[in-house]
Amino acid sequence: MVMVLGTDVHRFDRAVEWLDRWLADQPQPAPRCIVQHGSAAAPRLAEGRDFLDHAELQRLMAEATVVVAHGGPATITEARRTGHLPIVVPRDPGRDEHVDDHQQRFARRLDEAGLVHVCETEEALRATLDRAVADPDAFAVATPEEAADGTAPVNEAVRAVGRVVDGLTAARRRSWPRRRRRPRRDLRVLFVGGLGRSGSTLVDRMLAQMPDVASVGELVHIWERAVRDDERCGCGEAFSACPFWQKVGQLAFGGWENIDVDEVLRLKALADRTRFVPALALPRLSAQRRADVVAYTSYFAAIYAAVREVSGCDVVVDSSKHASLAFALRWAHEIDLRVLHLVRDARGVAYSWSKRVLRPEVVGDEQYMTQYSPAEVGVLWTAQNAAFGVLDATGVPVLRLRYEDVLRDPGAALARLRRHADLGERADALDFLGAGGIDLDVDHTVAGNPMRFQTGHVPLRADDEWRTKLPRGHRRLVSVLTLPLRLRYGYLR
């Protein structure tokens, strides 16, 4: 058995004590139980770990007979992905176990949908654990791999036969049943970072055409633009009408209606701001900042895990670009974060930001994308790109590519990206590359440049309009403001 209580700064001693008392009443030798207890007191009768890295957590879940979890969306999703119907003990803010009651509301909704077993009292937990011991298959679900290859958990008839055989051959003392090892994969996320208008949407679309990659677009905007404002997905449908995103929302949160957008945005203000980058780059965070960051990034982890399960892909691409979000995600231990630092000549970026571009994803209104002055672009370009250099120094795997080089040789650039994301060799990985362009299918992206709606054959060409259309004074200003990094990135050669 594995109990996972997360890394929230609030103590959750109650769950550990309940498990200890249940273990004390079990026939000896008691079943092996590992508890990841975080800030709670270590268990007396189980093996205690204050922290588990993502790979170890996945391994333990894959080998466990039963998983008991707190009400964190990412933990629940990971438990289901490794084949468990998790037993969930949500944190109670009334006992100072969390900042609010979102775990209770979330867990109860999942329980109603039959996706978890919620236990809010010690008696309920003891009874549910007894049931799990007696019939572990009742607490198993099909993993994505099993659903694909037909090896889903056995049906009730087979389980009944198994119980009869067990009853005839079992010793008088109740034993702890073993469960076969489940396959596992890391929650790999390729984060496309850099300043906007650097070609990230085009690169994102290229990646999305690969059969083992799923792209979500700029996920940082999903809360306002998709969940709240119901803007169009890249497939053309309103977010609420897109079957892909409705499946993701159901799996990640029991439905998007369970998301309190104001609460997520409150956490964003506490965890995901450019001015927080220096603090997020430190080797350790303060207890309060860590709690805010973990709470905020748990929403992203839940979506990434659900996207991977719904799509069946190995890697999820998030082209949110913001350095502050990438720094926050480095503290989400369930995520194997890889970063593409995409750079474009600052003068081309400045020209792109000066254009008035309609946002076609807005339904029932006419809105335009933000515009920035050349001076603003110069400062933002330097700040954002420098931040990704710092992120690289923290140990996060970062690959820097120039947008101009991607256009010049897309095959070579994408091959480097596949290696960076630890994707294996596939003969069909780059089939969408054609003569002078790419062939784009429909993608389910929640935000990004309007070209995310383009499908069919799209020519690839150098975008050098800025050389003739960006006023000379503006070009000089941007050149001066961005000189050090343009020199470092090879734009003066």
C-alpha angles and dihedrals in degrees: 000000000000126000115195118192100169129225102284113145090233113092119244100191092145094070092048092049092050091052092046092053092048092050090050089060096050123104111264133288086048117219116269111261130181119199123197095201105172110189093353123100115277116258121257099213102029135059108270126212120175091201138015123193115231097258093050092046091052092048093051093046091049091053097040125103093210134016121207114191142176116242097273112135094221094051092048092048092049091049092053092045090057091052105269136128091213125223104227127204104184121211116254118220088200087068092044091252095128142005094253143356098266092114091055094048093044095047094047091052092051090047090055088052092050093244097119141011108242119207115185097165133051090241091055092049093049092049093047093048089050089054091048091054092049096045115014093170089066087066095050130095131185116274118223089256092052093047088054098047099036097248096121119151113293119269126254094265092056091045090052091054089048091053091052091051091046090051092053096047105030123110118244091253113077111249130205108250120231121230125207119255115268123218114251140198131187119253093247117188124184107205115200107212137182138084117315119265091039095116097269095136092054092048090045090053091050092052091047091060091064111100094229097046129080120195125203099181117223099349092180087077098048095099099059104023100039112020096036106025098030095223121176123286118225087262089067097249124114110262092250091053097046108107092205095056093042090056090048092050092048092050096042101040109002087259135340089260087075091064116098099208093192090055093050091049090049089055090045090057089053098044113019112055128120091235089060093061095095091053093044089052093060120104090244135028128215113258093252095046091047090051091051093046094047092048092049098045092046087075091055092046090053091052094045091051092047093047090052092050095045094045097038089222128140100224132037117210118211113186095187089131096196111130091209092060091048090052090049092049091055086071093054100097093193091064125080095209122203119175132208108201102203116196130188130182105279092228091057089048091050092051092049092051090052093061123095106235126183118228104229093186093071111100120216097359141069112240131163132212118259118274126211131196119242090254092052091048092050092054095042093046091054095043097047096044093045089052091059089053088057091047089056089054091055091065100260108137105252126180116192118209129174114230090223090057091050090056092045095053112004094171094058093043093050092046089056090049092052090053090047090053090047093242115158128236114287125177091211098044095104101029090122091068110100139170106305095343151026135265111231127200126195115290132192102233122156099205142357143099115339090252087079086083094057119108135177124036114352118186118230114221138155109268100219101146089120091070091070105019104044107088113249093240092052091047091053093048093051091044092056095044093050101034100114096053095038086056091049093049093050100251093131095056 
